[in-house]
Amino acid sequence: MDADPAATPATPPPRVRVTSSRRDAPLRGDVRPLTREIDEQSNLGEVYMSGLMSAQLRLAGMVLAFGAVGLGGLPLLFLLVPATRTLEIGRIPLPWLVLGVVVYPVALVVARYYVRQSERIEAEFSAAVGRR
């Protein structure tokens, strides 16, 4: 009951790969929006939310580390360099000047950086969610 060897082709037909570069090409099947995945707390939604939360945590940790090193380093500087304890600028001791005047503008710049970066992270997340 063997098939006739002359009836079967010697080589299979070549494979063809079909692609479309059109962005408005219809999507296949039922595509669920990512917002629905996030709302339903599915695995995909969890991945997106954990990515957002880790980016926010990384930013907060970086700002916190900068503040801890900056403010925590001042007492260490005053301890290790005795000349800074007695140095006066316009009859105001340097430690008082640094702690009373310089710290606040630096804190405002760091806070502005944090807000801008946080907004950028959230905008990128919204764009990624809305893109799908």
C-alpha positions in Angstrom: 0.0 0.0 0.0 2.9 2.3 -0.6 2.1 5.5 -2.4 3.4 6.0 -5.9 6.8 7.8 -5.7 6.1 9.6 -8.9 2.9 11.2 -7.5 4.6 12.8 -4.5 6.7 16.0 -5.1 10.5 15.7 -4.7 10.9 19.0 -2.8 8.3 20.8 -0.6 7.1 24.2 -1.8 9.2 27.1 -0.4 8.0 28.7 2.8 6.7 32.2 2.6 6.8 34.7 5.5 4.0 37.2 5.4 4.5 40.5 7.3 2.9 43.9 7.3 4.6 47.2 8.0 1.2 49.0 8.1 0.5 50.4 11.6 -3.2 50.4 10.8 -3.3 46.8 9.9 -6.1 45.0 11.8 -5.0 43.2 14.9 -5.6 39.5 15.2 -8.1 38.2 17.6 -9.5 39.9 20.7 -6.8 42.1 22.2 -7.4 43.2 25.7 -6.2 46.7 26.7 -3.5 46.8 29.3 -5.6 48.9 31.6 -8.0 46.0 31.9 -5.1 43.7 32.7 -4.0 46.0 35.4 -7.5 46.5 36.8 -8.0 42.7 36.9 -4.5 42.2 38.5 -3.6 39.6 36.0 0.0 38.4 35.5 0.7 40.9 32.8 -0.8 43.7 34.8 1.4 42.7 37.8 4.5 42.8 35.6 3.6 46.4 34.4 2.8 47.6 37.9 5.9 46.0 39.4 8.0 47.8 36.8 6.4 51.1 37.6 6.8 50.6 41.3 10.4 49.5 41.0 11.2 52.6 38.9 9.6 54.9 41.5 11.4 53.1 44.3 14.8 53.4 42.5 14.2 57.2 42.1 13.1 57.6 45.8 16.2 55.6 46.9 18.5 57.7 44.8 17.1 61.0 46.2 17.1 59.6 49.7 20.8 58.5 49.4 21.7 61.9 48.0 20.1 63.6 51.0 21.6 61.3 53.5 25.1 61.7 52.1 24.7 65.5 51.7 23.2 66.2 55.1 24.9 63.4 56.9 28.2 64.4 55.5 28.1 67.9 56.9 28.6 66.9 60.6 31.4 64.5 59.4 33.0 67.4 57.5 32.8 69.6 60.5 34.3 66.8 62.7 37.1 65.8 60.4 38.2 69.3 59.3 38.5 71.4 62.4 39.1 74.6 60.5 35.5 74.5 59.2 34.2 74.8 62.8 35.8 78.1 63.5 35.7 79.6 60.0 33.5 82.7 59.8 32.1 84.4 56.7 30.9 87.9 57.5 30.8 87.3 61.3 28.6 84.2 60.7 30.1 80.8 61.6 30.4 78.5 58.5 28.3 75.7 60.1 25.5 78.1 60.8 25.7 79.5 57.3 25.7 76.1 55.6 22.9 74.6 57.7 20.8 77.8 57.8 21.1 79.1 54.2 22.8 76.6 51.8 20.7 73.5 52.7 17.4 74.9 51.7 18.1 75.9 48.0 19.7 72.5 47.5 16.7 70.7 49.1 14.4 72.7 46.7 16.5 71.7 43.7 16.5 68.0 44.7 12.7 68.1 45.4 12.1 69.7 41.9 14.3 67.0 40.3 12.3 64.3 42.2 9.0 65.6 41.0 10.1 66.0 37.4 11.6 62.5 37.3 8.5 61.0 38.9 6.2 62.7 36.4 8.5 61.4 33.6 8.2 57.9 34.9 4.5 58.1 35.1 4.2 59.6 31.6 6.3 56.8 30.2 4.1 54.2 32.0 0.9 55.9 30.7 2.4 55.9 27.1 3.3 52.3 27.4 -0.1 51.3 28.6 -1.9 53.4 26.1 0.2 52.2 23.2 -1.1 48.6 23.3 
